[in-house]
Amino acid sequence: MTRERREAALRRHGLTETQDGFTVTLAGFQKAAERARGLRAQGNQEAARMLALGTTDPVRWEHAKCLQIDAFSKESHESGF
């Protein structure tokens, strides 16, 4: 994966990279919520707990970031980055 493709993948997953790691953008938070709803429908209890939290709860944002990092990591791995 080229640097440009990596940056595009980060944007697609709603992540930005900082010195301290990744942060999730509002778009990433929304995508993570969609993913969590799908996981909850499959019986995932962690996703259900995440969705039960308020949208301003920092723990929900942390879960969202983890979901998006997971999706980004899978895409990166599949592309050979």
C-alpha positions in Angstrom: 0.0 0.0 0.0 1.5 3.3 -1.0 1.5 6.3 1.3 -1.3 7.9 -0.8 -3.4 4.7 -0.6 -2.7 4.5 3.2 -3.9 8.1 3.7 -7.0 7.4 1.6 -7.7 4.3 3.7 -7.4 6.3 6.9 -9.8 8.9 5.5 -12.2 6.2 4.4 -12.3 4.7 7.9 -12.5 8.1 9.5 -9.2 8.0 11.3 -6.4 10.6 11.6 -2.9 9.7 12.8 -1.2 11.8 15.5 2.0 11.4 17.4 0.0 9.5 20.1 -1.6 7.1 17.7 -5.0 7.3 16.0 -8.0 9.5 16.6 -11.5 8.9 15.2 -13.3 11.7 13.2 -17.0 12.3 13.4 -17.4 10.4 10.1 -15.4 7.5 11.6 -17.6 7.6 14.7 -20.7 7.3 12.5 -19.2 4.5 10.5 -18.3 2.7 13.7 -21.9 3.0 14.9 -23.1 1.4 11.7 -20.6 -1.4 12.2 -21.6 -1.8 15.8 -25.3 -2.1 14.9 -24.5 -4.9 12.5 -22.4 -6.6 15.1 -25.2 -6.2 17.7 -27.6 -7.8 15.2 -25.2 -10.8 15.1 -25.4 -11.1 18.9 -22.2 -9.2 19.8 -22.7 -8.1 23.4 -19.7 -5.6 23.3 -21.3 -3.8 20.4 -24.6 -3.7 22.2 -22.9 -2.2 25.3 -21.2 0.4 23.1 -24.5 1.4 21.5 -26.2 1.7 24.9 -23.7 4.5 25.8 -24.5 8.1 25.1 -23.1 9.6 21.9 -21.0 12.1 24.0 -19.6 9.3 26.3 -15.8 9.1 25.8 -16.0 5.3 26.3 -18.3 5.1 23.2 -15.8 7.2 21.2 -12.9 4.9 22.3 -14.9 1.8 21.2 -15.6 3.5 17.9 -11.9 4.3 17.4 -11.1 0.6 18.1 -13.7 -0.6 15.6 -12.3 1.7 12.9 -8.7 0.8 13.7 -9.7 -2.8 13.3 -11.3 -2.2 9.9 -8.3 -0.1 8.8 -5.9 -2.8 10.0 -7.8 -5.5 8.1 -7.7 -3.5 4.9 -4.0 -2.7 5.3 -3.2 -6.4 5.9 -5.2 -7.5 2.9 -3.4 -5.0 0.7 0.0 -6.1 1.9 0.9 -2.9 3.7 
